[in-house]
Amino acid sequence: MHRLYNPYSGEHFYTGDINEKNHLASIGWNYEGIGWYSDEDQGVPSYRQYNPYEKTGTHNYTTDKEENDFLVSIGWKSEFVQVQIGTIPVEHPAEYGTRYVVDQTAYDELVLIGYSCSCRAKK
């Protein structure tokens, strides 16, 4: 998934479509690289919706079909099922800094199957 940032609205946007990524980058969005890689074999769909009633922060991303269907029922536009993602957490020892402070956030971090977390642990 490509991650882009709109410096005018502060919105982050994710897309698996290279043409969409290139278009947004050409009109002023900052391309920030790959947000994550997906493992389509896991079979968990990811839905993207657009809220046409708001000016910024208008996209929602979810793996919950009921959430997708509810948002669509109240006027959000379903853009498509974008990628397949996994949901198994990576378990690894906590990271320690030079002062031996436990990084609980890194320890508890949920990382999708086939991805690496900030400490480079992989599932």
MOPAC internal coordinates of N, CA, C and O (Angstrom, degrees):
PM7 1SCF
backbone

  N    0.0000 0     0.00 0     0.00 0    0    0    0
  C    1.4464 1     0.00 0     0.00 0    1    0    0
  C    1.5244 1   108.96 1     0.00 0    2    1    0
  O    1.2310 1   121.01 1   -51.06 1    3    2    1
  N    1.3097 1   115.67 1   128.94 1    3    2    1
  C    1.4607 1   121.49 1   178.13 1    5    3    2
  C    1.5245 1   109.02 1   -84.43 1    6    5    3
  O    1.2310 1   120.65 1   -41.02 1    7    6    5
  N    1.3258 1   116.36 1   138.98 1    7    6    5
  C    1.4631 1   121.97 1   179.47 1    9    7    6
  C    1.5249 1   107.87 1  -111.68 1   10    9    7
  O    1.2310 1   121.45 1   -50.94 1   11   10    9
  N    1.3338 1   114.83 1   129.06 1   11   10    9
  C    1.4582 1   121.01 1   177.08 1   13   11   10
  C    1.5252 1   109.11 1  -126.36 1   14   13   11
  O    1.2310 1   120.99 1   -23.32 1   15   14   13
  N    1.3311 1   115.72 1   156.68 1   15   14   13
  C    1.4624 1   121.59 1  -178.79 1   17   15   14
  C    1.5155 1   108.82 1  -130.79 1   18   17   15
  O    1.2310 1   120.62 1   -47.80 1   19   18   17
  N    1.3306 1   116.43 1   132.20 1   19   18   17
  C    1.4563 1   121.82 1   176.51 1   21   19   18
  C    1.5268 1   107.96 1   -95.24 1   22   21   19
  O    1.2310 1   119.46 1   -71.23 1   23   22   21
  N    1.3391 1   118.63 1   108.77 1   23   22   21
  C    1.4587 1   120.49 1  -176.70 1   25   23   22
  C    1.5296 1   113.29 1   -68.64 1   26   25   23
  O    1.2310 1   119.78 1   165.83 1   27   26   25
  N    1.3113 1   118.03 1   -14.17 1   27   26   25
  C    1.4597 1   121.07 1  -179.21 1   29   27   26
  C    1.5248 1   112.25 1   -88.69 1   30   29   27
  O    1.2310 1   120.39 1   146.23 1   31   30   29
  N    1.3370 1   116.86 1   -33.77 1   31   30   29
  C    1.4675 1   120.05 1  -178.15 1   33   31   30
  C    1.5235 1   112.69 1  -106.66 1   34   33   31
  O    1.2310 1   120.24 1   161.38 1   35   34   33
  N    1.3379 1   117.14 1   -18.62 1   35   34   33
  C    1.4620 1   120.68 1  -176.58 1   37   35   34
  C    1.5188 1   113.32 1    82.47 1   38   37   35
  O    1.2310 1   120.25 1  -173.22 1   39   38   37
  N    1.3199 1   117.13 1     6.78 1   39   38   37
  C    1.4695 1   121.04 1  -177.16 1   41   39   38
  C    1.5231 1   111.52 1   -83.80 1   42   41   39
  O    1.2310 1   120.97 1   -41.92 1   43   42   41
  N    1.3294 1   115.74 1   138.08 1   43   42   41
  C    1.4582 1   121.88 1   168.32 1   45   43   42
  C    1.5213 1   107.69 1   -96.97 1   46   45   43
  O    1.2310 1   120.98 1   -34.14 1   47   46   45
  N    1.3202 1   115.73 1   145.86 1   47   46   45
  C    1.4550 1   121.35 1  -176.52 1   49   47   46
  C    1.5196 1   108.40 1  -138.06 1   50   49   47
  O    1.2310 1   120.86 1   -39.94 1   51   50   49
  N    1.3206 1   115.96 1   140.06 1   51   50   49
  C    1.4628 1   121.74 1  -178.80 1   53   51   50
  C    1.5226 1   109.68 1  -121.82 1   54   53   51
  O    1.2310 1   120.93 1   -43.09 1   55   54   53
  N    1.3174 1   115.83 1   136.91 1   55   54   53
  C    1.4542 1   120.34 1   177.31 1   57   55   54
  C    1.5275 1   110.06 1  -149.85 1   58   57   55
  O    1.2310 1   121.32 1   -34.21 1   59   58   57
  N    1.3092 1   115.07 1   145.79 1   59   58   57
  C    1.4560 1   120.96 1   173.45 1   61   59   58
  C    1.5161 1   111.46 1   -96.22 1   62   61   59
  O    1.2310 1   120.48 1   176.60 1   63   62   61
  N    1.3223 1   116.69 1    -3.40 1   63   62   61
  C    1.4591 1   122.92 1  -175.86 1   65   63   62
  C    1.5291 1   109.85 1   -91.95 1   66   65   63
  O    1.2310 1   120.25 1   -67.15 1   67   66   65
  N    1.3150 1   117.13 1   112.85 1   67   66   65
  C    1.4641 1   121.56 1  -177.46 1   69   67   66
  C    1.5238 1   111.70 1   -62.03 1   70   69   67
  O    1.2310 1   119.85 1   145.35 1   71   70   69
  N    1.3382 1   117.89 1   -34.65 1   71   70   69
  C    1.4668 1   120.52 1   178.85 1   73   71   70
  C    1.5209 1   110.99 1   -67.92 1   74   73   71
  O    1.2310 1   120.22 1   139.08 1   75   74   73
  N    1.3325 1   117.19 1   -40.92 1   75   74   73
  C    1.4627 1   120.79 1   177.17 1   77   75   74
  C    1.5296 1   109.72 1   -64.28 1   78   77   75
  O    1.2310 1   120.54 1   136.98 1   79   78   77
  N    1.3262 1   116.57 1   -43.02 1   79   78   77
  C    1.4707 1   121.27 1   178.10 1   81   79   78
  C    1.5238 1   110.62 1   -58.84 1   82   81   79
  O    1.2310 1   120.27 1   131.48 1   83   82   81
  N    1.3374 1   117.09 1   -48.52 1   83   82   81
  C    1.4671 1   121.18 1  -178.76 1   85   83   82
  C    1.5194 1   111.82 1   -63.70 1   86   85   83
  O    1.2310 1   120.17 1   140.23 1   87   86   85
  N    1.3301 1   117.27 1   -39.77 1   87   86   85
  C    1.4642 1   120.49 1   178.81 1   89   87   86
  C    1.5243 1   111.03 1   -63.10 1   90   89   87
  O    1.2310 1   120.27 1   131.47 1   91   90   89
  N    1.3344 1   117.10 1   -48.53 1   91   90   89
  C    1.4665 1   120.09 1  -179.02 1   93   91   90
  C    1.5274 1   111.11 1   -62.34 1   94   93   91
  O    1.2310 1   120.22 1   139.61 1   95   94   93
  N    1.3266 1   117.19 1   -40.39 1   95   94   93
  C    1.4667 1   120.37 1   178.23 1   97   95   94
  C    1.5293 1   110.66 1   -63.39 1   98   97   95
  O    1.2310 1   120.28 1   145.74 1   99   98   97
  N    1.3279 1   117.08 1   -34.26 1   99   98   97
  C    1.4667 1   120.50 1  -178.43 1  101   99   98
  C    1.5239 1   113.01 1   -73.22 1  102  101   99
  O    1.2310 1   120.10 1   161.74 1  103  102  101
  N    1.3409 1   117.42 1   -18.26 1  103  102  101
  C    1.4683 1   119.77 1  -179.46 1  105  103  102
  C    1.5331 1   112.40 1  -108.60 1  106  105  103
  O    1.2310 1   120.55 1  -161.63 1  107  106  105
  N    1.3333 1   116.56 1    18.37 1  107  106  105
  C    1.4566 1   119.22 1   171.02 1  109  107  106
  C    1.5100 1   118.10 1   113.20 1  110  109  107
  O    1.2310 1   119.61 1   172.92 1  111  110  109
  N    1.3209 1   118.35 1    -7.08 1  111  110  109
  C    1.4578 1   119.54 1   175.70 1  113  111  110
  C    1.5295 1   107.94 1   -73.06 1  114  113  111
  O    1.2310 1   120.51 1   -36.73 1  115  114  113
  N    1.3316 1   116.64 1   143.27 1  115  114  113
  C    1.4655 1   121.49 1   176.82 1  117  115  114
  C    1.5217 1   108.99 1   -88.14 1  118  117  115
  O    1.2310 1   120.94 1   -56.04 1  119  118  117
  N    1.3215 1   115.81 1   123.96 1  119  118  117
  C    1.4601 1   120.22 1   176.67 1  121  119  118
  C    1.5213 1   107.98 1   -80.23 1  122  121  119
  O    1.2310 1   120.30 1   -56.51 1  123  122  121
  N    1.3385 1   117.02 1   123.49 1  123  122  121
  C    1.4607 1   121.94 1  -176.55 1  125  123  122
  C    1.5207 1   112.87 1  -105.93 1  126  125  123
  O    1.2310 1   119.89 1  -173.44 1  127  126  125
  N    1.3168 1   117.81 1     6.56 1  127  126  125
  C    1.4565 1   120.54 1   177.83 1  129  127  126
  C    1.5133 1   112.36 1   100.10 1  130  129  127
  O    1.2310 1   121.54 1    15.14 1  131  130  129
  N    1.3200 1   114.66 1  -164.86 1  131  130  129
  C    1.4638 1   121.11 1  -179.55 1  133  131  130
  C    1.5224 1   108.65 1   -80.55 1  134  133  131
  O    1.2310 1   120.72 1   -54.93 1  135  134  133
  N    1.3254 1   116.24 1   125.07 1  135  134  133
  C    1.4656 1   120.99 1   176.38 1  137  135  134
  C    1.5142 1   110.85 1   -76.86 1  138  137  135
  O    1.2310 1   120.67 1   138.96 1  139  138  137
  N    1.3190 1   116.33 1   -41.04 1  139  138  137
  C    1.4584 1   122.66 1   175.60 1  141  139  138
  C    1.5174 1   108.85 1  -168.25 1  142  141  139
  O    1.2310 1   121.43 1   -17.48 1  143  142  141
  N    1.3105 1   114.87 1   162.52 1  143  142  141
  C    1.4587 1   121.89 1   174.13 1  145  143  142
  C    1.5161 1   107.83 1  -104.39 1  146  145  143
  O    1.2310 1   120.30 1   -35.88 1  147  146  145
  N    1.3065 1   117.02 1   144.12 1  147  146  145
  C    1.4582 1   119.83 1  -179.57 1  149  147  146
  C    1.5205 1   110.76 1  -105.07 1  150  149  147
  O    1.2310 1   121.69 1   -24.93 1  151  150  149
  N    1.3079 1   114.38 1   155.07 1  151  150  149
  C    1.4589 1   121.74 1   174.75 1  153  151  150
  C    1.5220 1   105.88 1  -115.86 1  154  153  151
  O    1.2310 1   120.58 1   -84.80 1  155  154  153
  N    1.3097 1   116.49 1    95.20 1  155  154  153
  C    1.4596 1   120.53 1  -173.61 1  157  155  154
  C    1.5192 1   113.18 1   -63.77 1  158  157  155
  O    1.2310 1   119.81 1   163.33 1  159  158  157
  N    1.3271 1   117.97 1   -16.67 1  159  158  157
  C    1.4610 1   120.77 1   178.72 1  161  159  158
  C    1.5250 1   112.67 1   -70.05 1  162  161  159
  O    1.2310 1   119.67 1   163.65 1  163  162  161
  N    1.3312 1   118.24 1   -16.35 1  163  162  161
  C    1.4622 1   121.01 1  -177.54 1  165  163  162
  C    1.5265 1   112.20 1   -73.48 1  166  165  163
  O    1.2310 1   119.57 1   156.26 1  167  166  165
  N    1.3084 1   118.43 1   -23.74 1  167  166  165
  C    1.4541 1   121.98 1   172.85 1  169  167  166
  C    1.5135 1   116.84 1    72.54 1  170  169  167
  O    1.2310 1   119.29 1  -155.44 1  171  170  169
  N    1.3227 1   118.96 1    24.56 1  171  170  169
  C    1.4649 1   121.18 1   176.44 1  173  171  170
  C    1.5265 1   107.38 1  -105.77 1  174  173  171
  O    1.2310 1   119.53 1   -70.17 1  175  174  173
  N    1.3446 1   118.50 1   109.83 1  175  174  173
  C    1.4621 1   119.57 1  -177.64 1  177  175  174
  C    1.5247 1   112.01 1   -72.21 1  178  177  175
  O    1.2310 1   121.05 1   -31.44 1  179  178  177
  N    1.3061 1   115.60 1   148.56 1  179  178  177
  C    1.4565 1   122.87 1   175.46 1  181  179  178
  C    1.5266 1   107.14 1  -117.07 1  182  181  179
  O    1.2310 1   120.62 1   -55.44 1  183  182  181
  N    1.3281 1   116.42 1   124.56 1  183  182  181
  C    1.4632 1   121.97 1  -177.03 1  185  183  182
  C    1.5222 1   109.63 1  -102.19 1  186  185  183
  O    1.2310 1   120.96 1   -35.34 1  187  186  185
  N    1.3326 1   115.77 1   144.66 1  187  186  185
  C    1.4628 1   120.79 1   175.31 1  189  187  186
  C    1.5206 1   107.73 1  -123.76 1  190  189  187
  O    1.2310 1   120.93 1   -50.37 1  191  190  189
  N    1.3380 1   115.83 1   129.63 1  191  190  189
  C    1.4546 1   120.86 1   177.90 1  193  191  190
  C    1.5310 1   109.38 1  -121.38 1  194  193  191
  O    1.2310 1   121.47 1   -24.13 1  195  194  193
  N    1.3291 1   114.79 1   155.87 1  195  194  193
  C    1.4620 1   122.63 1   179.42 1  197  195  194
  C    1.5218 1   108.52 1  -123.40 1  198  197  195
  O    1.2310 1   120.64 1   -48.57 1  199  198  197
  N    1.3452 1   116.37 1   131.43 1  199  198  197
  C    1.4649 1   121.48 1   178.01 1  201  199  198
  C    1.5264 1   108.34 1   -96.80 1  202  201  199
  O    1.2310 1   119.66 1   -73.54 1  203  202  201
  N    1.3319 1   118.25 1   106.46 1  203  202  201
  C    1.4600 1   120.71 1  -176.63 1  205  203  202
  C    1.5269 1   113.66 1   -74.18 1  206  205  203
  O    1.2310 1   119.85 1   173.71 1  207  206  205
  N    1.3420 1   117.88 1    -6.29 1  207  206  205
  C    1.4583 1   121.45 1  -176.18 1  209  207  206
  C    1.5228 1   113.28 1   -94.04 1  210  209  207
  O    1.2310 1   119.55 1   172.82 1  211  210  209
  N    1.3135 1   118.47 1    -7.18 1  211  210  209
  C    1.4633 1   122.55 1  -178.60 1  213  211  210
  C    1.5211 1   110.38 1  -110.45 1  214  213  211
  O    1.2310 1   120.71 1   -21.22 1  215  214  213
  N    1.3281 1   116.24 1   158.78 1  215  214  213
  C    1.4651 1   121.11 1  -179.54 1  217  215  214
  C    1.5305 1   112.46 1   -92.19 1  218  217  215
  O    1.2310 1   119.47 1   143.10 1  219  218  217
  N    1.3447 1   118.62 1   -36.90 1  219  218  217
  C    1.4671 1   121.80 1  -179.44 1  221  219  218
  C    1.5174 1   109.57 1  -135.13 1  222  221  219
  O    1.2310 1   121.13 1   -18.74 1  223  222  221
  N    1.3136 1   115.45 1   161.26 1  223  222  221
  C    1.4584 1   119.95 1   179.73 1  225  223  222
  C    1.5103 1   111.62 1    61.12 1  226  225  223
  O    1.2310 1   120.60 1  -139.27 1  227  226  225
  N    1.3172 1   116.46 1    40.73 1  227  226  225
  C    1.4590 1   121.60 1  -167.66 1  229  227  226
  C    1.5165 1   115.17 1   -92.82 1  230  229  227
  O    1.2310 1   119.39 1  -175.25 1  231  230  229
  N    1.3178 1   118.76 1     4.75 1  231  230  229
  C    1.4663 1   120.51 1   179.31 1  233  231  230
  C    1.5164 1   111.10 1  -110.60 1  234  233  231
  O    1.2310 1   121.29 1   -34.17 1  235  234  233
  N    1.3127 1   115.13 1   145.83 1  235  234  233
  C    1.4610 1   122.55 1   174.22 1  237  235  234
  C    1.5211 1   107.13 1  -126.52 1  238  237  235
  O    1.2310 1   120.89 1   -37.91 1  239  238  237
  N    1.3191 1   115.90 1   142.09 1  239  238  237
  C    1.4611 1   122.12 1   178.80 1  241  239  238
  C    1.5191 1   107.37 1  -123.72 1  242  241  239
  O    1.2310 1   120.05 1   -47.67 1  243  242  241
  N    1.3281 1   117.50 1   132.33 1  243  242  241
  C    1.4601 1   120.47 1  -179.06 1  245  243  242
  C    1.5246 1   110.53 1  -151.97 1  246  245  243
  O    1.2310 1   120.92 1   -23.84 1  247  246  245
  N    1.3301 1   115.84 1   156.16 1  247  246  245
  C    1.4626 1   120.80 1   171.24 1  249  247  246
  C    1.5205 1   110.29 1  -103.73 1  250  249  247
  O    1.2310 1   120.54 1  -178.11 1  251  250  249
  N    1.3300 1   116.57 1     1.89 1  251  250  249
  C    1.4648 1   122.46 1  -176.34 1  253  251  250
  C    1.5316 1   109.81 1   -94.73 1  254  253  251
  O    1.2310 1   120.13 1   -70.13 1  255  254  253
  N    1.3373 1   117.35 1   109.87 1  255  254  253
  C    1.4638 1   121.05 1  -178.52 1  257  255  254
  C    1.5236 1   111.60 1   -61.47 1  258  257  255
  O    1.2310 1   119.91 1   142.95 1  259  258  257
  N    1.3401 1   117.77 1   -37.05 1  259  258  257
  C    1.4641 1   120.32 1   178.74 1  261  259  258
  C    1.5246 1   111.02 1   -63.35 1  262  261  259
  O    1.2310 1   119.91 1   139.63 1  263  262  261
  N    1.3339 1   117.77 1   -40.37 1  263  262  261
  C    1.4620 1   120.55 1   176.79 1  265  263  262
  C    1.5234 1   109.83 1   -63.31 1  266  265  263
  O    1.2310 1   120.52 1   135.61 1  267  266  265
  N    1.3309 1   116.62 1   -44.39 1  267  266  265
  C    1.4552 1   120.91 1   177.39 1  269  267  266
  C    1.5291 1   110.62 1   -57.43 1  270  269  267
  O    1.2310 1   120.59 1   129.97 1  271  270  269
  N    1.3244 1   116.48 1   -50.03 1  271  270  269
  C    1.4678 1   120.96 1  -177.49 1  273  271  270
  C    1.5231 1   111.62 1   -63.49 1  274  273  271
  O    1.2310 1   120.07 1   141.26 1  275  274  273
  N    1.3464 1   117.47 1   -38.74 1  275  274  273
  C    1.4631 1   120.52 1   178.70 1  277  275  274
  C    1.5278 1   110.47 1   -64.35 1  278  277  275
  O    1.2310 1   120.13 1   131.95 1  279  278  277
  N    1.3268 1   117.35 1   -48.05 1  279  278  277
  C    1.4631 1   119.81 1  -179.45 1  281  279  278
  C    1.5231 1   111.17 1   -60.79 1  282  281  279
  O    1.2310 1   120.24 1   139.75 1  283  282  281
  N    1.3167 1   117.15 1   -40.25 1  283  282  281
  C    1.4655 1   120.76 1   177.27 1  285  283  282
  C    1.5282 1   109.97 1   -63.12 1  286  285  283
  O    1.2310 1   120.16 1   141.79 1  287  286  285
  N    1.3363 1   117.31 1   -38.21 1  287  286  285
  C    1.4710 1   120.81 1  -178.51 1  289  287  286
  C    1.5252 1   112.74 1   -66.76 1  290  289  287
  O    1.2310 1   119.92 1   157.65 1  291  290  289
  N    1.3513 1   117.76 1   -22.35 1  291  290  289
  C    1.4664 1   119.82 1   179.39 1  293  291  290
  C    1.5294 1   112.05 1  -104.85 1  294  293  291
  O    1.2310 1   120.52 1  -164.99 1  295  294  293
  N    1.3383 1   116.61 1    15.01 1  295  294  293
  C    1.4522 1   119.95 1   170.67 1  297  295  294
  C    1.5140 1   117.66 1   113.06 1  298  297  295
  O    1.2310 1   119.71 1   172.75 1  299  298  297
  N    1.3290 1   118.15 1    -7.25 1  299  298  297
  C    1.4590 1   119.07 1   175.52 1  301  299  298
  C    1.5317 1   107.96 1   -69.87 1  302  301  299
  O    1.2310 1   120.41 1   -28.34 1  303  302  301
  N    1.3110 1   116.82 1   151.66 1  303  302  301
  C    1.4636 1   122.35 1   178.80 1  305  303  302
  C    1.5293 1   109.00 1   -98.88 1  306  305  303
  O    1.2310 1   120.54 1   -56.08 1  307  306  305
  N    1.3256 1   116.57 1   123.92 1  307  306  305
  C    1.4608 1   120.72 1   176.42 1  309  307  306
  C    1.5172 1   107.46 1   -78.24 1  310  309  307
  O    1.2310 1   120.55 1   -58.77 1  311  310  309
  N    1.3227 1   116.55 1   121.23 1  311  310  309
  C    1.4587 1   118.70 1  -176.67 1  313  311  310
  C    1.5205 1   111.31 1   -86.53 1  314  313  311
  O    1.2310 1   119.08 1   135.84 1  315  314  313
  N    1.3029 1   119.35 1   -44.16 1  315  314  313
  C    1.4542 1   123.50 1   173.13 1  317  315  314
  C    1.5116 1   110.28 1   168.52 1  318  317  315
  O    1.2310 1   121.37 1   -12.75 1  319  318  317
  N    1.3212 1   114.99 1   167.25 1  319  318  317
  C    1.4578 1   120.75 1   171.20 1  321  319  318
  C    1.5138 1   104.57 1   -82.43 1  322  321  319
  O    1.2310 1   121.25 1   -66.51 1  323  322  321
  N    1.3330 1   115.21 1   113.49 1  323  322  321
  C    1.4520 1   119.63 1  -167.48 1  325  323  322
  C    1.5197 1   115.32 1   -86.00 1  326  325  323
  O    1.2310 1   119.74 1   127.51 1  327  326  325
  N    1.3044 1   118.10 1   -52.49 1  327  326  325
  C    1.4681 1   120.97 1  -174.05 1  329  327  326
  C    1.5120 1   108.96 1  -144.15 1  330  329  327
  O    1.2310 1   120.77 1    -7.41 1  331  330  329
  N    1.2746 1   116.13 1   172.59 1  331  330  329
  C    1.4580 1   121.95 1   171.28 1  333  331  330
  C    1.5200 1   106.62 1  -108.80 1  334  333  331
  O    1.2310 1   120.49 1   -45.68 1  335  334  333
  N    1.3338 1   116.66 1   134.32 1  335  334  333
  C    1.4570 1   119.64 1   179.07 1  337  335  334
  C    1.5065 1   110.25 1  -132.76 1  338  337  335
  O    1.2310 1   120.34 1   -22.64 1  339  338  337
  N    1.3032 1   116.95 1   157.36 1  339  338  337
  C    1.4585 1   122.63 1   176.39 1  341  339  338
  C    1.5181 1   110.16 1   -99.76 1  342  341  339
  O    1.2310 1   120.55 1    -9.60 1  343  342  341
  N    1.3222 1   116.56 1   170.40 1  343  342  341
  C    1.4609 1   119.35 1  -175.28 1  345  343  342
  C    1.5230 1   113.38 1  -136.64 1  346  345  343
  O    1.2310 1   119.53 1  -155.94 1  347  346  345
  N    1.3202 1   118.50 1    24.06 1  347  346  345
  C    1.4588 1   120.43 1   179.81 1  349  347  346
  C    1.5260 1   109.07 1   -91.98 1  350  349  347
  O    1.2310 1   119.55 1   -54.02 1  351  350  349
  N    1.3649 1   118.46 1   125.98 1  351  350  349
  C    1.4633 1   119.40 1  -179.62 1  353  351  350
  C    1.5276 1   112.03 1   -70.08 1  354  353  351
  O    1.2310 1   121.14 1   -31.70 1  355  354  353
  N    1.3076 1   115.43 1   148.30 1  355  354  353
  C    1.4567 1   121.44 1   172.88 1  357  355  354
  C    1.5184 1   106.80 1   -87.61 1  358  357  355
  O    1.2310 1   120.29 1   -51.59 1  359  358  357
  N    1.3131 1   117.05 1   128.41 1  359  358  357
  C    1.4548 1   120.20 1   177.91 1  361  359  358
  C    1.5144 1   108.46 1  -108.46 1  362  361  359
  O    1.2310 1   121.25 1   -51.90 1  363  362  361
  N    1.3125 1   115.22 1   128.10 1  363  362  361
  C    1.4572 1   121.31 1   179.49 1  365  363  362
  C    1.5186 1   108.47 1  -154.38 1  366  365  363
  O    1.2310 1   119.83 1   -18.25 1  367  366  365
  N    1.3191 1   117.92 1   161.75 1  367  366  365
  C    1.4602 1   119.78 1   179.23 1  369  367  366
  C    1.5223 1   111.01 1   -61.79 1  370  369  367
  O    1.2310 1   120.98 1   -27.54 1  371  370  369
  N    1.3224 1   115.73 1   152.46 1  371  370  369
  C    1.4640 1   120.58 1   177.62 1  373  371  370
  C    1.5201 1   109.92 1   -63.54 1  374  373  371
  O    1.2310 1   120.95 1   -28.64 1  375  374  373
  N    1.3295 1   115.78 1   151.36 1  375  374  373
  C    1.4582 1   120.54 1   176.02 1  377  375  374
  C    1.5212 1   108.64 1   -83.90 1  378  377  375
  O    1.2310 1   120.77 1   -31.11 1  379  378  377
  N    1.3147 1   116.13 1   148.89 1  379  378  377
  C    1.4578 1   121.13 1   178.32 1  381  379  378
  C    1.5129 1   108.93 1  -122.32 1  382  381  379
  O    1.2310 1   120.65 1   -37.62 1  383  382  381
  N    1.3293 1   116.37 1   142.38 1  383  382  381
  C    1.4593 1   120.94 1   176.33 1  385  383  382
  C    1.5146 1   109.73 1   -94.06 1  386  385  383
  O    1.2310 1   120.91 1     5.51 1  387  386  385
  N    1.3095 1   115.86 1  -174.49 1  387  386  385
  C    1.4611 1   119.86 1  -178.83 1  389  387  386
  C    1.5195 1   111.95 1   -64.92 1  390  389  387
  O    1.2310 1   119.98 1   160.80 1  391  390  389
  N    1.3181 1   117.64 1   -19.20 1  391  390  389
  C    1.4637 1   121.15 1   177.90 1  393  391  390
  C    1.5185 1   111.06 1  -100.72 1  394  393  391
  O    1.2310 1   120.38 1  -167.83 1  395  394  393
  N    1.3141 1   116.87 1    12.17 1  395  394  393
  C    1.4594 1   123.36 1   177.26 1  397  395  394
  C    1.5251 1   112.97 1    60.40 1  398  397  395
  O    1.2310 1   121.04 1  -138.92 1  399  398  397
  N    1.3186 1   115.61 1    41.08 1  399  398  397
  C    1.4574 1   121.07 1   176.51 1  401  399  398
  C    1.5271 1   107.70 1   -91.70 1  402  401  399
  O    1.2310 1   119.99 1   -52.52 1  403  402  401
  N    1.3241 1   117.62 1   127.48 1  403  402  401
  C    1.4592 1   121.55 1   179.94 1  405  403  402
  C    1.5238 1   108.76 1   -72.13 1  406  405  403
  O    1.2310 1   120.71 1   -48.42 1  407  406  405
  N    1.3213 1   116.25 1   131.58 1  407  406  405
  C    1.4579 1   121.94 1   177.73 1  409  407  406
  C    1.5241 1   107.96 1   -94.63 1  410  409  407
  O    1.2310 1   120.27 1   -94.37 1  411  410  409
  N    1.3319 1   117.08 1    85.63 1  411  410  409
  C    1.4589 1   122.08 1  -176.16 1  413  411  410
  C    1.5254 1   111.64 1   -61.92 1  414  413  411
  O    1.2310 1   120.29 1   145.57 1  415  414  413
  N    1.3266 1   117.05 1   -34.43 1  415  414  413
  C    1.4632 1   120.09 1   179.70 1  417  415  414
  C    1.5208 1   110.91 1   -60.87 1  418  417  415
  O    1.2310 1   120.21 1   135.89 1  419  418  417
  N    1.3220 1   117.20 1   -44.11 1  419  418  417
  C    1.4671 1   120.02 1   178.92 1  421  419  418
  C    1.5205 1   110.63 1   -65.76 1  422  421  419
  O    1.2310 1   120.39 1   143.82 1  423  422  421
  N    1.3201 1   116.86 1   -36.18 1  423  422  421
  C    1.4642 1   120.96 1  -179.80 1  425  423  422
  C    1.5271 1   111.00 1   -65.33 1  426  425  423
  O    1.2310 1   120.40 1   138.17 1  427  426  425
  N    1.3295 1   116.83 1   -41.83 1  427  426  425
  C    1.4625 1   122.02 1  -175.53 1  429  427  426
  C    1.5219 1   113.20 1   -88.75 1  430  429  427
  O    1.2310 1   119.80 1   174.27 1  431  430  429
  N    1.3088 1   117.99 1    -5.73 1  431  430  429
  C    1.4508 1   121.77 1  -172.84 1  433  431  430
  C    1.5276 1   111.78 1   -57.67 1  434  433  431
  O    1.2310 1   121.10 1   -48.38 1  435  434  433
  N    1.3465 1   115.51 1   131.62 1  435  434  433
  C    1.4567 1   121.28 1   175.10 1  437  435  434
  C    1.5205 1   107.49 1   -85.90 1  438  437  435
  O    1.2310 1   120.74 1   -56.83 1  439  438  437
  N    1.3108 1   116.19 1   123.17 1  439  438  437
  C    1.4571 1   121.12 1  -179.94 1  441  439  438
  C    1.5173 1   107.62 1  -122.28 1  442  441  439
  O    1.2310 1   120.80 1   -47.00 1  443  442  441
  N    1.2971 1   116.07 1   133.00 1  443  442  441
  C    1.4491 1   121.27 1  -177.38 1  445  443  442
  C    1.5226 1   111.05 1   -71.82 1  446  445  443
  O    1.2310 1   120.61 1   -29.97 1  447  446  445
  N    1.3196 1   116.44 1   150.03 1  447  446  445
  C    1.4656 1   121.55 1  -179.47 1  449  447  446
  C    1.5243 1   109.78 1   -55.97 1  450  449  447
  O    1.2310 1   121.31 1   -47.24 1  451  450  449
  N    1.3166 1   115.09 1   132.76 1  451  450  449
  C    1.4535 1   119.82 1   178.63 1  453  451  450
  C    1.5128 1   113.54 1    86.85 1  454  453  451
  O    1.2310 1   119.78 1  -174.12 1  455  454  453
  N    1.3067 1   118.02 1     5.88 1  455  454  453
  C    1.4536 1   122.55 1  -176.90 1  457  455  454
  C    1.5095 1   109.83 1  -116.37 1  458  457  455
  O    1.2310 1   120.73 1   -14.54 1  459  458  457
  N    1.3174 1   116.20 1   165.46 1  459  458  457
  C    1.4566 1   120.16 1   174.00 1  461  459  458
  C    1.5215 1   108.30 1  -114.14 1  462  461  459
  O    1.2310 1   120.94 1   -34.40 1  463  462  461
  N    1.3080 1   115.81 1   145.60 1  463  462  461
  C    1.4611 1   119.27 1   175.07 1  465  463  462
  C    1.5233 1   108.21 1   -89.14 1  466  465  463
  O    1.2310 1   120.54 1     3.26 1  467  466  465
  N    1.3222 1   116.56 1  -176.74 1  467  466  465
  C    1.4587 1   121.23 1  -176.01 1  469  467  466
  C    1.5206 1   112.74 1   -60.47 1  470  469  467
  O    1.2310 1   119.77 1   156.71 1  471  470  469
  N    1.3228 1   118.05 1   -23.29 1  471  470  469
  C    1.4730 1   120.53 1  -179.81 1  473  471  470
  C    1.5259 1   111.02 1   -91.81 1  474  473  471
  O    1.2310 1   120.08 1  -174.75 1  475  474  473
  N    1.3110 1   117.46 1     5.25 1  475  474  473
  C    1.4570 1   125.34 1   178.16 1  477  475  474
  C    1.5280 1   114.11 1    74.85 1  478  477  475
  O    1.2310 1   119.92 1  -170.16 1  479  478  477
  N    1.3328 1   117.76 1     9.84 1  479  478  477
  C    1.4679 1   119.65 1   174.01 1  481  479  478
  C    1.5192 1   107.71 1   -67.64 1  482  481  479
  O    1.2310 1   120.16 1   -36.69 1  483  482  481
  N    1.3107 1   117.30 1   143.31 1  483  482  481
  C    1.4647 1   120.92 1  -178.84 1  485  483  482
  C    1.5060 1   110.31 1  -124.26 1  486  485  483
  O    1.2310 1   120.90 1   -30.03 1  487  486  485
  N    1.3085 1   115.88 1   149.97 1  487  486  485
  C    1.4663 1   122.78 1   175.38 1  489  487  486
  C    1.5034 1   107.12 1  -111.02 1  490  489  487
  O    1.2310 1   120.10 1   180.00 1  491  490  489

